[in-house]
């Protein structure tokens, strides 16, 4: 990962595929990822790690058991490890994620929505 | 750390002291901190960890040996572990930091600018 400043909106302008995260920076063994999302993801959980969501543009809803957390631009939420969640966005939203390298987007659920994280460079 | 959404600008509106970080969320053993900064901090380094700076408002300059990294709102930079750096801001800036819990703001330099991280709740 190059030692360079990252402009989040400039990087997001390059994104074409929704739900395709790209790692743009690393903090020790954690990755900072960007993604554009729209529609419903799948219910899943990460048994071994918390997962930070920060909304850059738009609105993201994180459905949790029994409640929804709605995040607008400039708002963040950390899904605790082991908690089932389903991210969704009615209109396209841009999000930043922070979690350990190797965290799989679909967590313990796996399946056809599982993707490899792209690397910026 | 409460299981709640965090609005970065709303939280920053409560800040009065510059260079006084407040932890607003945790991702495993990492802390997400906010701070308002103005003027020059001190040259220091963190021998054991990288340190992520994301600018929320204003402009932050991170002086490094031989060069400056200038970050505007929506831009981030990760100072690699062991690299001397001096954050500075001509006008007040608001920043988000991510690093392991227990990371000291003045790193190996210590001294009178060392502060305890406040906890949101």
gemmi code that builds the backbone of each chain (N, CA, C; Angstrom):
import gemmi

chains = {
    "A": [
        ("UNK", (0.875, -1.195, 0.000), (0.000, 0.000, 0.000), (0.905, 1.236, 0.000)),
        ("UNK", (0.752, 2.066, -0.994), (1.647, 3.211, -1.155), (1.499, 4.193, 0.001)),
        ("UNK", (2.592, 4.854, 0.269), (2.639, 5.868, 1.312), (2.184, 7.194, 0.698)),
        ("UNK", (0.858, 7.397, 0.644), (0.326, 8.575, -0.061), (-0.979, 9.016, 0.584)),
        ("UNK", (-1.288, 10.298, 0.420), (-2.582, 10.805, 0.871), (-3.672, 10.243, -0.032)),
        ("UNK", (-4.844, 10.056, 0.535), (-5.972, 9.485, -0.199), (-7.149, 10.443, -0.118)),
        ("UNK", (-7.668, 10.823, -1.285), (-8.864, 11.658, -1.323), (-10.066, 10.741, -1.552)),
        ("UNK", (-10.926, 10.648, -0.565), (-11.980, 9.629, -0.601), (-12.924, 9.825, -1.784)),
        ("UNK", (-13.367, 11.051, -2.010), (-14.325, 11.260, -3.118), (-13.671, 11.051, -4.480)),
        ("UNK", (-12.405, 11.428, -4.601), (-11.712, 11.206, -5.880), (-11.603, 9.716, -6.147)),
        ("UNK", (-11.266, 8.947, -5.127), (-11.164, 7.502, -5.306), (-12.519, 6.888, -5.641)),
        ("UNK", (-13.553, 7.348, -4.931), (-14.890, 6.783, -5.167), (-15.376, 7.071, -6.585)),
        ("UNK", (-14.929, 8.174, -7.164), (-15.376, 8.519, -8.520), (-14.894, 7.476, -9.533)),
        ("UNK", (-13.894, 6.671, -9.155), (-13.382, 5.642, -10.061), (-14.180, 4.339, -9.966)),
        ("UNK", (-15.049, 4.216, -8.946), (-15.732, 2.943, -8.695), (-16.865, 2.744, -9.685)),
        ("UNK", (-16.952, 1.553, -10.198), (-18.072, 1.233, -11.082), (-18.970, 0.159, -10.472)),
        ("UNK", (-18.383, -0.865, -9.866), (-19.180, -1.984, -9.353), (-19.637, -1.731, -7.917)),
        ("UNK", (-20.909, -1.958, -7.683), (-21.427, -1.845, -6.316), (-21.041, -3.088, -5.513)),
        ("UNK", (-20.906, -2.889, -4.217), (-20.561, -3.968, -3.271), (-19.183, -4.565, -3.562)),
        ("UNK", (-18.326, -3.833, -4.271), (-16.962, -4.298, -4.547), (-15.980, -3.444, -3.763)),
        ("UNK", (-15.559, -3.894, -2.580), (-14.662, -3.065, -1.772), (-13.258, -2.978, -2.354)),
        ("UNK", (-12.640, -1.825, -2.134), (-11.242, -1.613, -2.519), (-10.470, -1.106, -1.303)),
        ("UNK", (-9.365, -1.756, -1.021), (-8.499, -1.314, 0.081), (-7.689, -0.112, -0.382)),
        ("UNK", (-7.751, 0.971, 0.375), (-7.058, 2.195, -0.024), (-5.944, 2.578, 0.944)),
        ("UNK", (-5.887, 1.919, 2.091), (-4.848, 2.220, 3.074), (-4.818, 1.087, 4.085)),
        ("UNK", (-3.716, 1.014, 4.817), (-3.581, 0.011, 5.866), (-3.066, 0.674, 7.133)),
        ("UNK", (-3.586, 0.227, 8.256), (-3.095, 0.648, 9.574), (-2.683, -0.635, 10.277)),
        ("UNK", (-1.396, -0.885, 10.304), (-0.891, -2.163, 10.821), (-1.564, -3.286, 10.041)),
        ("UNK", (-2.249, -4.187, 10.716), (-2.888, -5.298, 10.014), (-4.383, -5.051, 9.771)),
        ("UNK", (-4.772, -3.790, 9.795), (-6.148, -3.420, 9.467), (-6.178, -2.762, 8.090)),
        ("UNK", (-7.288, -2.976, 7.385), (-7.475, -2.350, 6.086), (-8.548, -1.280, 6.157)),
        ("UNK", (-8.296, -0.192, 5.426), (-9.304, 0.838, 5.199), (-9.834, 0.608, 3.790)),
        ("UNK", (-11.147, 0.359, 3.692), (-11.741, 0.006, 2.404), (-12.844, 0.993, 2.044)),
        ("UNK", (-13.014, 1.211, 0.764), (-14.135, 1.996, 0.249), (-15.026, 1.084, -0.576)),
        ("UNK", (-16.326, 1.417, -0.601), (-17.247, 0.685, -1.469), (-18.438, 1.579, -1.792)),
        ("UNK", (-18.995, 1.369, -2.971), (-20.308, 1.922, -3.310), (-21.323, 0.798, -3.167)),
        ("UNK", (-22.445, 1.110, -2.588), (-23.437, 0.065, -2.312), (-24.825, 0.577, -2.665)),
        ("UNK", (-25.677, -0.339, -3.073), (-27.092, -0.029, -3.319), (-27.882, -1.332, -3.271)),
        ("UNK", (-29.088, -1.241, -2.734), (-29.907, -2.435, -2.568), (-29.549, -3.149, -1.274)),
        ("UNK", (-29.994, -4.383, -1.161), (-29.767, -5.159, 0.063), (-28.546, -6.053, -0.103)),
        ("UNK", (-27.679, -6.079, 0.903), (-26.618, -7.084, 0.937), (-27.239, -8.357, 1.521)),
        ("UNK", (-26.510, -9.153, 2.243), (-27.079, -10.365, 2.853), (-26.846, -10.310, 4.362)),
        ("UNK", (-27.651, -11.041, 5.086), (-27.422, -11.191, 6.522), (-26.177, -12.045, 6.723)),
        ("UNK", (-25.284, -11.545, 7.590), (-24.073, -12.299, 7.908), (-23.507, -11.768, 9.206)),
        ("UNK", (-22.464, -12.406, 9.664), (-21.796, -11.953, 10.878), (-20.310, -12.262, 10.759)),
        ("UNK", (-19.523, -11.532, 11.546), (-18.086, -11.781, 11.634), (-17.798, -12.223, 13.061)),
        ("UNK", (-17.478, -13.502, 13.221), (-17.331, -14.025, 14.578), (-16.086, -13.503, 15.277)),
        ("UNK", (-15.092, -13.064, 14.482), (-13.795, -12.744, 15.079), (-13.466, -11.260, 15.086)),
        ("UNK", (-14.356, -10.424, 14.592), (-13.979, -9.007, 14.538), (-15.187, -8.076, 14.524)),
        ("UNK", (-15.002, -6.919, 15.138), (-15.905, -5.787, 14.937), (-15.709, -5.264, 13.514)),
        ("UNK", (-16.670, -4.459, 13.037), (-16.587, -3.914, 11.673), (-17.099, -2.470, 11.696)),
        ("UNK", (-16.228, -1.547, 11.290), (-16.610, -0.131, 11.292), (-17.156, 0.287, 9.935)),
        ("UNK", (-18.315, 0.945, 9.946), (-18.919, 1.553, 8.760), (-18.958, 3.069, 8.963)),
        ("UNK", (-18.390, 3.813, 8.023), (-18.497, 5.275, 8.015), (-19.090, 5.661, 6.668)),
        ("UNK", (-20.194, 6.399, 6.690), (-20.842, 6.790, 5.435), (-20.195, 8.068, 4.904)),
        ("UNK", (-19.771, 8.014, 3.648), (-19.145, 9.166, 2.992), (-20.198, 9.953, 2.207)),
        ("UNK", (-21.047, 9.262, 1.501), (-22.123, 9.907, 0.723), (-23.370, 9.042, 0.805)),
        ("UNK", (-24.523, 9.690, 0.887), (-25.776, 8.954, 0.876), (-26.176, 8.452, 2.249)),
        ("UNK", (-27.025, 7.455, 2.262), (-27.564, 6.900, 3.509), (-27.445, 5.382, 3.469)),
        ("UNK", (-26.906, 4.825, 4.553), (-26.778, 3.373, 4.694), (-27.623, 2.936, 5.878)),
        ("UNK", (-28.405, 1.885, 5.668), (-29.126, 1.268, 6.777), (-28.446, -0.050, 7.110)),
        ("UNK", (-28.120, -0.235, 8.377), (-27.579, -1.520, 8.829), (-28.658, -2.188, 9.662)),
        ("UNK", (-29.268, -3.223, 9.099), (-30.276, -3.970, 9.845), (-29.579, -4.905, 10.813)),
        ("UNK", (-30.048, -4.873, 12.043), (-29.536, -5.725, 13.113), (-30.720, -6.528, 13.645)),
        ("UNK", (-30.476, -7.533, 14.434), (-31.609, -8.277, 14.996), (-32.507, -7.347, 15.814)),
        ("UNK", (-33.710, -7.092, 15.312), (-34.677, -6.303, 16.065), (-34.646, -4.811, 15.861)),
        ("UNK", (-33.664, -4.300, 15.109), (-33.622, -2.847, 14.896), (-32.749, -2.513, 13.704)),
        ("UNK", (-32.934, -1.295, 13.206), (-32.103, -0.772, 12.126), (-31.286, 0.406, 12.643)),
        ("UNK", (-30.045, 0.499, 12.181), (-29.231, 1.690, 12.418), (-29.131, 2.422, 11.092)),
        ("UNK", (-29.598, 3.660, 11.053), (-29.542, 4.438, 9.815), (-28.405, 5.448, 9.917)),
        ("UNK", (-27.527, 5.422, 8.936), (-26.347, 6.288, 8.938), (-26.372, 7.200, 7.728)),
        ("UNK", (-26.219, 8.487, 7.977), (-26.082, 9.451, 6.877), (-24.608, 9.835, 6.739)),
        ("UNK", (-24.298, 10.607, 5.714), (-22.914, 11.023, 5.484), (-22.348, 11.659, 6.751)),
        ("UNK", (-21.150, 11.239, 7.122), (-20.515, 11.780, 8.319), (-20.896, 11.046, 9.587)),
        ("UNK", (-21.562, 9.904, 9.447), (-21.942, 9.117, 10.618), (-21.303, 7.730, 10.538)),
        ("UNK", (-20.916, 7.210, 11.696), (-20.287, 5.891, 11.728), (-20.955, 5.011, 12.767)),
        ("UNK", (-20.782, 3.709, 12.560), (-21.295, 2.700, 13.489), (-20.366, 1.499, 13.424)),
        ("UNK", (-20.137, 0.899, 14.573), (-19.319, -0.311, 14.634), (-20.226, -1.494, 14.966)),
        ("UNK", (-20.325, -2.439, 14.039), (-21.074, -3.670, 14.293), (-20.194, -4.556, 15.168)),
        ("UNK", (-20.664, -4.912, 16.365), (-19.830, -5.755, 17.226), (-19.640, -7.154, 16.646)),
        ("UNK", (-18.530, -7.761, 16.971), (-18.256, -9.115, 16.480), (-19.392, -10.053, 16.887)),
        ("UNK", (-19.717, -10.979, 15.994), (-20.714, -11.984, 16.315), (-22.151, -11.548, 16.135)),
        ("UNK", (-22.370, -10.278, 15.784), (-23.738, -9.764, 15.636), (-24.167, -9.839, 14.171)),
        ("UNK", (-25.273, -10.501, 13.921), (-25.840, -10.583, 12.576), (-26.197, -9.177, 12.093)),
        ("UNK", (-25.888, -8.912, 10.828), (-26.238, -7.602, 10.264), (-26.432, -7.733, 8.766)),
        ("UNK", (-27.237, -6.826, 8.226), (-27.496, -6.774, 6.788), (-27.467, -5.313, 6.349)),
        ("UNK", (-26.385, -4.890, 5.675), (-26.319, -3.520, 5.152), (-27.240, -3.372, 3.944)),
        ("UNK", (-27.863, -2.214, 3.827), (-28.739, -1.943, 2.688), (-28.769, -0.440, 2.418)),
        ("UNK", (-29.049, -0.094, 1.172), (-29.126, 1.323, 0.798), (-30.146, 1.459, -0.327)),
        ("UNK", (-31.155, 2.294, -0.099), (-32.181, 2.470, -1.135), (-31.570, 3.123, -2.371)),
        ("UNK", (-30.859, 4.221, -2.163), (-30.121, 4.877, -3.244), (-28.634, 4.573, -3.050)),
        ("UNK", (-27.859, 4.754, -4.095), (-26.440, 4.425, -3.974), (-25.790, 5.240, -2.856)),
        ("UNK", (-25.006, 4.556, -2.042), (-24.260, 5.198, -0.961), (-22.795, 4.818, -1.077)),
        ("UNK", (-21.941, 5.685, -0.552), (-20.503, 5.412, -0.529), (-20.080, 5.270, 0.922)),
        ("UNK", (-19.372, 4.181, 1.209), (-19.002, 3.891, 2.586), (-17.521, 3.581, 2.707)),
        ("UNK", (-17.011, 3.810, 3.917), (-15.647, 3.445, 4.297), (-15.757, 2.381, 5.378)),
        ("UNK", (-14.967, 1.336, 5.242), (-14.964, 0.231, 6.206), (-13.583, 0.078, 6.802)),
        ("UNK", (-13.516, -0.272, 8.067), (-12.236, -0.598, 8.692), (-12.397, -1.894, 9.460)),
        ("UNK", (-11.516, -2.832, 9.158), (-11.534, -4.146, 9.808), (-10.204, -4.825, 9.502)),
        ("UNK", (-9.901, -5.927, 10.181), (-8.617, -6.589, 9.938), (-8.514, -7.096, 8.498)),
        ("UNK", (-7.296, -7.058, 7.962), (-7.049, -7.637, 6.648), (-7.527, -9.084, 6.650)),
        ("UNK", (-8.116, -9.506, 5.565), (-8.569, -10.881, 5.450), (-10.011, -11.081, 5.867)),
        ("UNK", (-10.646, -10.021, 6.420), (-12.058, -10.137, 6.777), (-12.871, -10.303, 5.496)),
        ("UNK", (-13.702, -11.311, 5.438), (-14.496, -11.605, 4.244), (-15.798, -10.814, 4.293)),
        ("UNK", (-16.173, -10.224, 3.146), (-17.338, -9.328, 3.141), (-18.625, -10.006, 3.583)),
        ("UNK", (-18.742, -11.292, 3.310), (-19.951, -12.018, 3.687), (-19.807, -12.777, 5.007)),
        ("UNK", (-18.675, -12.597, 5.677), (-18.492, -13.188, 7.000), (-18.709, -14.689, 7.005)),
        ("UNK", (-19.415, -15.135, 8.049), (-19.650, -16.581, 8.221), (-20.683, -17.114, 7.229)),
        ("UNK", (-21.421, -16.220, 6.581), (-22.465, -16.677, 5.658), (-21.876, -17.167, 4.336)),
        ("UNK", (-20.797, -16.508, 3.885), (-20.178, -16.824, 2.588), (-21.234, -16.813, 1.479)),
        ("UNK", (-21.025, -17.560, 0.409), (-22.023, -17.621, -0.663), (-21.649, -16.768, -1.851)),
        ("UNK", (-22.603, -16.589, -2.773), (-22.305, -15.947, -4.064), (-21.941, -14.469, -3.968)),
        ("UNK", (-22.269, -13.797, -2.849), (-21.925, -12.378, -2.719), (-20.495, -12.190, -2.191)),
        ("UNK", (-19.803, -13.248, -1.913), (-18.425, -13.129, -1.421), (-17.531, -12.582, -2.523)),
        ("UNK", (-16.727, -11.572, -2.206), (-15.823, -10.977, -3.193), (-14.431, -10.834, -2.612)),
        ("UNK", (-13.469, -10.736, -3.499), (-12.108, -10.413, -3.110), (-11.974, -8.908, -3.016)),
        ("UNK", (-11.244, -8.440, -2.028), (-11.008, -6.994, -1.882), (-10.003, -6.561, -2.939)),
        ("UNK", (-10.364, -5.547, -3.725), (-9.394, -4.973, -4.662), (-8.366, -4.167, -3.881)),
        ("UNK", (-7.193, -4.025, -4.457), (-6.128, -3.237, -3.822), (-5.835, -2.040, -4.716)),
        ("UNK", (-5.768, -0.861, -4.115), (-5.587, 0.358, -4.901), (-4.284, 0.313, -5.677)),
        ("UNK", (-3.221, -0.090, -5.025), (-1.950, -0.245, -5.742), (-1.002, -1.028, -4.882)),
    ],
    "B": [
        ("UNK", (-17.622, 1.435, 25.569), (-18.039, 2.281, 24.434), (-19.426, 1.833, 23.984)),
        ("UNK", (-20.361, 2.755, 24.021), (-21.760, 2.404, 23.731), (-21.928, 1.933, 22.288)),
        ("UNK", (-22.907, 1.073, 22.115), (-23.254, 0.532, 20.807), (-24.232, 1.515, 20.157)),
        ("UNK", (-23.689, 2.552, 19.525), (-24.551, 3.612, 18.991), (-23.914, 4.229, 17.762)),
        ("UNK", (-24.755, 4.790, 16.905), (-24.247, 5.542, 15.760), (-23.603, 6.831, 16.258)),
        ("UNK", (-22.602, 7.282, 15.536), (-21.871, 8.490, 15.915), (-21.902, 9.474, 14.757)),
        ("UNK", (-22.379, 10.675, 15.033), (-22.358, 11.753, 14.033), (-21.124, 12.615, 14.301)),
        ("UNK", (-20.188, 12.584, 13.361), (-18.886, 13.202, 13.632), (-19.000, 14.704, 13.875)),
        ("UNK", (-19.755, 15.391, 13.044), (-19.834, 16.851, 13.223), (-20.594, 17.225, 14.496)),
        ("UNK", (-21.604, 16.444, 14.843), (-22.339, 16.737, 16.086), (-21.403, 16.570, 17.278)),
        ("UNK", (-20.614, 15.511, 17.262), (-19.685, 15.293, 18.367), (-18.630, 16.395, 18.423)),
        ("UNK", (-18.113, 16.762, 17.251), (-17.072, 17.802, 17.229), (-17.593, 19.139, 17.744)),
        ("UNK", (-18.887, 19.377, 17.587), (-19.445, 20.655, 18.048), (-19.362, 20.782, 19.568)),
        ("UNK", (-19.151, 19.650, 20.253), (-19.029, 19.682, 21.719), (-17.605, 19.968, 22.185)),
        ("UNK", (-16.638, 19.919, 21.251), (-15.233, 20.018, 21.656), (-14.875, 21.468, 21.962)),
        ("UNK", (-14.135, 21.659, 23.022), (-13.658, 23.002, 23.353), (-12.130, 23.070, 23.301)),
        ("UNK", (-11.464, 22.058, 23.810), (-10.001, 22.106, 23.899), (-9.354, 21.550, 22.637)),
        ("UNK", (-8.418, 22.300, 22.105), (-7.661, 21.808, 20.953), (-6.617, 20.782, 21.401)),
        ("UNK", (-6.311, 19.859, 20.511), (-5.323, 18.800, 20.743), (-5.749, 17.865, 21.870)),
        ("UNK", (-7.036, 17.834, 22.194), (-7.543, 16.922, 23.225), (-8.384, 15.851, 22.551)),
        ("UNK", (-7.797, 14.691, 22.267), (-8.566, 13.654, 21.582), (-9.619, 13.013, 22.471)),
        ("UNK", (-10.716, 12.626, 21.828), (-11.786, 11.888, 22.505), (-12.071, 10.613, 21.710)),
        ("UNK", (-12.091, 9.491, 22.404), (-12.428, 8.213, 21.763), (-13.939, 8.142, 21.611)),
        ("UNK", (-14.397, 7.892, 20.388), (-15.832, 7.862, 20.123), (-16.321, 6.478, 19.694)),
        ("UNK", (-15.416, 5.573, 19.422), (-15.796, 4.218, 19.022), (-14.563, 3.335, 19.134)),
        ("UNK", (-14.812, 2.036, 19.168), (-13.717, 1.066, 19.212), (-13.971, -0.015, 18.176)),
        ("UNK", (-12.900, -0.449, 17.530), (-12.936, -1.590, 16.616), (-11.932, -2.589, 17.171)),
        ("UNK", (-12.429, -3.600, 17.830), (-11.554, -4.542, 18.539), (-10.683, -3.740, 19.507)),
        ("UNK", (-9.368, -3.832, 19.383), (-8.491, -3.099, 20.308), (-7.964, -1.802, 19.685)),
        ("UNK", (-8.671, -1.303, 18.683), (-8.327, -0.009, 18.093), (-9.345, 1.037, 18.533)),
        ("UNK", (-8.885, 2.269, 18.674), (-9.775, 3.369, 19.026), (-9.957, 4.299, 17.841)),
        ("UNK", (-11.188, 4.793, 17.691), (-11.496, 5.870, 16.748), (-11.610, 7.133, 17.588)),
        ("UNK", (-10.767, 8.117, 17.284), (-10.707, 9.329, 18.090), (-10.972, 10.555, 17.232)),
        ("UNK", (-11.570, 11.548, 17.832), (-11.745, 12.849, 17.185), (-10.928, 13.883, 17.946)),
        ("UNK", (-10.488, 14.913, 17.225), (-9.806, 16.028, 17.887), (-9.943, 17.282, 17.027)),
        ("UNK", (-9.975, 18.414, 17.697), (-9.809, 19.695, 17.017), (-8.369, 20.144, 17.249)),
        ("UNK", (-7.759, 20.654, 16.207), (-6.343, 21.016, 16.308), (-6.109, 22.367, 15.639)),
        ("UNK", (-5.126, 23.087, 16.157), (-4.692, 24.343, 15.530), (-3.293, 24.654, 16.021)),
        ("UNK", (-2.483, 25.208, 15.137), (-1.096, 25.486, 15.477), (-0.241, 24.256, 15.268)),
        ("UNK", (0.955, 24.293, 15.830), (1.900, 23.188, 15.657), (1.828, 22.237, 16.839)),
        ("UNK", (1.800, 20.939, 16.564), (1.974, 19.954, 17.625), (3.485, 19.805, 17.833)),
        ("UNK", (3.957, 18.655, 18.177), (5.405, 18.455, 18.358), (5.852, 17.304, 17.457)),
        ("UNK", (7.126, 17.298, 17.144), (7.699, 16.164, 16.418), (7.738, 14.955, 17.329)),
        ("UNK", (7.240, 13.836, 16.832), (7.258, 12.606, 17.613), (7.111, 11.424, 16.666)),
        ("UNK", (7.184, 10.242, 17.204), (6.990, 9.034, 16.410), (6.345, 7.971, 17.290)),
        ("UNK", (5.712, 7.013, 16.632), (5.151, 5.854, 17.334), (5.908, 4.630, 16.822)),
        ("UNK", (6.749, 4.078, 17.673), (7.611, 2.986, 17.218), (6.838, 1.704, 16.937)),
        ("UNK", (5.653, 1.575, 17.552), (4.955, 0.283, 17.494), (3.697, 0.295, 16.653)),
        ("UNK", (3.348, 1.429, 16.047), (2.079, 1.439, 15.314), (2.048, 2.510, 14.238)),
        ("UNK", (1.332, 2.175, 13.163), (0.916, 3.169, 12.187), (-0.162, 4.054, 12.833)),
        ("UNK", (-0.425, 5.214, 12.223), (-1.429, 6.137, 12.768), (-2.193, 6.766, 11.607)),
        ("UNK", (-3.514, 6.554, 11.594), (-4.357, 7.082, 10.515), (-4.919, 8.444, 10.894)),
        ("UNK", (-4.760, 9.407, 9.981), (-5.370, 10.731, 10.105), (-6.380, 10.903, 8.969)),
        ("UNK", (-7.625, 11.231, 9.313), (-8.648, 11.580, 8.320), (-9.160, 12.965, 8.686)),
        ("UNK", (-9.095, 13.890, 7.739), (-9.540, 15.253, 8.027), (-11.049, 15.367, 7.793)),
        ("UNK", (-11.748, 15.856, 8.799), (-13.198, 16.037, 8.727), (-13.528, 17.469, 8.289)),
        ("UNK", (-12.841, 18.434, 8.846), (-13.045, 19.840, 8.488), (-11.708, 20.552, 8.490)),
        ("UNK", (-11.534, 21.462, 7.545), (-10.317, 22.258, 7.526), (-9.178, 21.554, 6.807)),
        ("UNK", (-7.975, 22.002, 7.111), (-6.759, 21.484, 6.459), (-5.733, 21.143, 7.519)),
        ("UNK", (-5.164, 19.955, 7.401), (-4.112, 19.506, 8.314), (-2.849, 19.279, 7.500)),
        ("UNK", (-1.736, 19.786, 8.012), (-0.436, 19.477, 7.411), (0.298, 18.529, 8.341)),
        ("UNK", (0.776, 17.432, 7.780), (1.610, 16.515, 8.550), (3.020, 16.648, 8.007)),
        ("UNK", (3.870, 17.279, 8.809), (5.269, 17.400, 8.400), (5.981, 16.083, 8.686)),
        ("UNK", (6.717, 15.632, 7.672), (7.508, 14.407, 7.760), (8.955, 14.780, 7.465)),
        ("UNK", (9.888, 13.911, 7.723), (11.278, 14.247, 7.384), (11.403, 14.553, 5.890)),
        ("UNK", (11.678, 15.791, 5.559), (11.928, 16.161, 4.168), (10.729, 16.538, 3.342)),
        ("UNK", (9.494, 16.387, 3.874), (8.327, 16.770, 3.086), (7.118, 16.965, 3.990)),
        ("UNK", (6.120, 17.644, 3.425), (4.850, 17.832, 4.117), (3.760, 17.101, 3.351)),
        ("UNK", (2.820, 16.504, 4.084), (1.599, 15.960, 3.491), (0.467, 16.884, 3.903)),
        ("UNK", (-0.211, 17.479, 2.911), (-1.317, 18.386, 3.224), (-2.627, 17.666, 2.962)),
        ("UNK", (-3.486, 17.648, 3.957), (-4.763, 16.941, 3.877), (-5.915, 17.918, 4.058)),
        ("UNK", (-6.846, 17.867, 3.105), (-8.076, 18.657, 3.235), (-9.203, 17.738, 3.682)),
        ("UNK", (-10.365, 18.310, 3.956), (-11.518, 17.516, 4.404), (-11.770, 16.384, 3.410)),
        ("UNK", (-11.963, 15.172, 3.932), (-12.205, 14.019, 3.074), (-10.941, 13.345, 2.588)),
        ("UNK", (-9.801, 13.726, 3.152), (-8.535, 13.111, 2.761), (-7.893, 12.441, 3.983)),
        ("UNK", (-7.245, 11.321, 3.741), (-6.601, 10.598, 4.835), (-5.171, 10.254, 4.472)),
        ("UNK", (-4.408, 10.029, 5.513), (-3.005, 9.615, 5.368), (-2.646, 8.752, 6.570)),
        ("UNK", (-1.858, 7.735, 6.334), (-1.386, 6.873, 7.415), (0.105, 7.112, 7.607)),
        ("UNK", (0.463, 7.612, 8.780), (1.883, 7.771, 9.111), (2.421, 6.394, 9.494)),
        ("UNK", (3.425, 5.901, 8.770), (3.952, 4.569, 9.103), (4.641, 4.571, 10.470)),
        ("UNK", (4.599, 3.426, 11.105), (5.258, 3.307, 12.409), (6.724, 3.706, 12.300)),
        ("UNK", (7.193, 4.364, 13.334), (8.607, 4.700, 13.395), (9.002, 5.955, 12.641)),
        ("UNK", (8.054, 6.572, 11.948), (8.365, 7.768, 11.153), (8.056, 9.032, 11.961)),
        ("UNK", (9.055, 9.871, 12.090), (8.875, 11.157, 12.777), (7.836, 11.981, 12.021)),
        ("UNK", (6.950, 12.642, 12.780), (5.946, 13.507, 12.146), (5.540, 14.601, 13.109)),
        ("UNK", (5.089, 15.699, 12.527), (4.600, 16.836, 13.318), (3.322, 17.358, 12.661)),
        ("UNK", (2.152, 17.078, 13.246), (0.898, 17.621, 12.717), (0.792, 19.122, 13.025)),
        ("UNK", (0.233, 19.864, 12.086), (0.048, 21.304, 12.285), (-1.145, 21.769, 11.467)),
        ("UNK", (-1.759, 22.855, 11.907), (-2.920, 23.408, 11.196), (-2.924, 24.912, 11.412)),
        ("UNK", (-2.894, 25.648, 10.307), (-2.894, 27.109, 10.432), (-4.204, 27.588, 11.042)),
        ("UNK", (-5.322, 27.130, 10.485), (-6.641, 27.410, 11.056), (-7.135, 26.140, 11.737)),
        ("UNK", (-8.122, 26.275, 12.590), (-8.604, 25.097, 13.315), (-9.096, 24.032, 12.332)),
        ("UNK", (-8.696, 22.801, 12.573), (-9.126, 21.666, 11.761), (-9.683, 20.593, 12.685)),
        ("UNK", (-10.579, 19.780, 12.126), (-11.141, 18.653, 12.875), (-10.660, 17.375, 12.213)),
        ("UNK", (-10.141, 16.468, 13.030), (-9.555, 15.246, 12.486), (-10.073, 14.008, 13.211)),
        ("UNK", (-10.031, 12.905, 12.494), (-10.346, 11.588, 13.052), (-9.061, 10.774, 13.007)),
        ("UNK", (-8.772, 10.077, 14.095), (-7.569, 9.255, 14.205), (-7.965, 7.822, 14.492)),
        ("UNK", (-7.228, 6.885, 13.929), (-7.426, 5.473, 14.270), (-6.070, 4.860, 14.558)),
        ("UNK", (-5.977, 4.243, 15.740), (-4.740, 3.599, 16.171), (-5.073, 2.703, 17.358)),
        ("UNK", (-4.166, 1.832, 17.747), (-4.470, 0.938, 18.868), (-4.735, 1.712, 20.159)),
        ("UNK", (-5.646, 1.160, 20.967), (-5.877, 1.729, 22.291), (-4.563, 1.815, 23.036)),
        ("UNK", (-4.377, 2.894, 23.768), (-3.171, 3.053, 24.551), (-2.069, 3.796, 23.833)),
        ("UNK", (-2.287, 4.101, 22.534), (-1.290, 4.890, 21.810), (-1.244, 6.294, 22.402)),
        ("UNK", (-0.065, 6.746, 22.751), (0.099, 8.050, 23.394), (0.240, 9.128, 22.317)),
        ("UNK", (-0.471, 10.255, 22.509), (-0.509, 11.277, 21.452), (0.873, 11.820, 21.101)),
        ("UNK", (1.771, 11.835, 22.051), (3.114, 12.366, 21.799), (4.131, 11.260, 21.507)),
        ("UNK", (3.663, 10.035, 21.434), (4.530, 8.920, 21.049), (5.759, 8.808, 21.922)),
        ("UNK", (6.892, 8.572, 21.279), (8.143, 8.375, 22.014), (8.697, 9.682, 22.567)),
        ("UNK", (8.184, 10.812, 22.089), (8.709, 12.100, 22.542), (8.219, 12.435, 23.949)),
        ("UNK", (6.962, 12.048, 24.261), (6.335, 12.381, 25.552), (6.453, 13.888, 25.816)),
        ("UNK", (6.456, 14.306, 27.062), (6.600, 15.718, 27.386), (5.279, 16.377, 27.733)),
        ("UNK", (5.292, 17.716, 27.817), (4.128, 18.453, 28.341), (2.889, 18.381, 27.454)),
        ("UNK", (3.011, 18.016, 26.190), (1.835, 17.932, 25.317), (1.127, 16.580, 25.444)),
        ("UNK", (1.654, 15.686, 26.236), (1.021, 14.375, 26.415), (-0.311, 14.547, 27.137)),
        ("UNK", (-1.364, 13.909, 26.592), (-2.686, 14.000, 27.216), (-3.305, 12.610, 27.308)),
        ("UNK", (-4.268, 12.505, 28.194), (-5.082, 11.303, 28.287), (-6.232, 11.430, 27.300)),
        ("UNK", (-6.569, 10.326, 26.653), (-7.688, 10.329, 25.715), (-8.992, 10.350, 26.512)),
        ("UNK", (-9.858, 11.309, 26.218), (-11.190, 11.317, 26.835), (-12.012, 10.193, 26.224)),
        ("UNK", (-12.997, 9.730, 26.960), (-13.891, 8.680, 26.477), (-15.292, 9.268, 26.384)),
        ("UNK", (-15.944, 9.038, 25.249), (-17.267, 9.643, 25.039), (-18.250, 9.191, 26.095)),
        ("UNK", (-18.270, 7.926, 26.413), (-19.148, 7.445, 27.484), (-18.745, 6.039, 27.883)),
    ],
}
model = gemmi.Model(1)
for chain_id, residues in chains.items():
    chain = gemmi.Chain(chain_id)
    for i, (resn, *xyz) in enumerate(residues, 1):
        res = gemmi.Residue()
        res.name, res.seqid = resn, gemmi.SeqId(i, " ")
        for name, pos in zip(("N", "CA", "C"), xyz):
            atom = gemmi.Atom()
            atom.name, atom.element = name, gemmi.Element(name[0])
            atom.pos, atom.b_iso = gemmi.Position(*pos), 0.0
            res.add_atom(atom)
        chain.add_residue(res)
    model.add_chain(chain)
structure = gemmi.Structure()
structure.add_model(model)
structure.setup_entities()
